[in-house]
Amino acid sequence: MDYREHPEEYRIGRGERGVLTVEPYKSELLPLWRFRTPEDAEASSMAIYHAFVGYKEAQEFVGMDMARKFLQMGFTRSRRYARHRGGRKYADDGSELPEKFDAEKQRSAEIFHAVLENVRGDTIYQELKRGHQRRVAGAIRRRKAEEEL
């Protein structure tokens, strides 16, 4: 589904849920997403932030939220790699692997987190999010009412 054509179908979800399924935004943002080094994280977070600003100028809430999700994913993945070599938190038997701190990955996480907090605090993003939630809730109520008839 093209969520640019049908933004009313987009569900915000929790955290990063759906980040790799919402087109065309996934295809626009995924090539920008890198976190291997702090330099990669800096360039990536800025590129994603510029995409966020572009979506904001176009009043595309779905694109803004997807940019937020990619920033959040950069933060969480960097943090996981900072604490667990190779990014694996659990062994094959399900036991938790010991933490091995990586300061470089932690710096990448901090870079993404700073930009993420900026995006989350953006007043236009917050207004568009509330409006999107109201529209979606109204559409769901209308569908239920139609189904009951």
Buried (B, 14 or more C-beta within 10 A) or exposed (E): EEBBEEBEEBEBEEEBEBBEEBEBBBEBBEEBBBBEEBEBBBBBBEBBBEBBBBBBEEEBBBBBBBBBBBBBBBBBBBBBBBBBBEEEEEEEEEEEEEEEEBEBBBBBBBBBBEBBEBBEEBEEBEEBBEEBEEEBEEEEEEEEEEEEE
